[in-house]
Amino acid sequence: MKKDNLKIGKSILKSRLIVGTGKYKNFKQTADAVKASGADMVTVAVRRVNILDKKKPVLMDYLNPKKIIYLPNTAGCFNSEEALRTLRLAREMGGWKLVKLEVLGDKKTLYPNMIETLKSTKILVKEGFKVMVYCSDDPIIAKKLEDHGASAIMPLASPIGSGRGIKNKLNLSIIKNNSKIPVIVDAGIGTASDATIAMELGCDGVLVNTAIAKAKNPILMAKSMKHAVIAGRKSFLAGRIKPQNYGSPSSTFEGLI
């Protein structure tokens, strides 16, 4: 099999698993889990990054940004103005142009506000950002994001942190089939089999945070997610058999003794 890398903007990822950095008990555990996952990219919530207290440790002390791609995101933003200000700050702080846009609709469901998301995407693209966009699993909205210049579409599988897995495989399949840019399943992954299903649907990658960070053994779960994504991708590329309504013998009935 030829090299099966994932390209987002100008970034080339060997792993199709992206890992979040929130909810771990400390930065060491975060770094250990990222290493176990084999991920090339991690998301970082800009609004929760310590930039004032020099006495406290920072994530970069544990994860070298020269060896792994940092993806600043707008977690915790509930309108376009907050999201835009956050990502402009990220660009000023570290020169980041590849970013993840996340504009939430409310604090209970954490579903995306797609009106604000579409508006923000359009502005950020005009400002030269490469935008990976957290969105609903609506094929029409997903296509509009692509039309607005998004670098990747990131539809939810189910609510953020819920661990409910993929609730609408049909919509994810339609989004992927309609898209000319990468489709990364984001939010709601609960266990390794969820990640495998996402990849078997043909999606280009999976982003996982809570399912790893809050597992009883985060390092072991990170390893399982790594292999789940690889297995799902290979299964998709191999091409599954066509489902049938009746049994089909493994060998013919001809020449039986």
Salt bridges, closest charged atoms under 4 A:
ASP4 OD1 - ARG16 NH2 3.14
ASP4 OD2 - ARG233 NE 2.74
ASP32 OD2 - LYS28 NZ 2.80
GLU82 OE1 - ARG47 NH1 3.59
GLU102 OE1 - LYS100 NZ 3.33
GLU116 OE2 - LYS119 NZ 3.25
GLU127 OE2 - ARG88 NH2 2.54
GLU127 OE1 - ARG91 NH2 3.80
GLU146 OE1 - LYS143 NZ 3.40
ASP186 OD2 - LYS100 NZ 2.72
ASP204 OD2 - LYS176 NZ 2.71
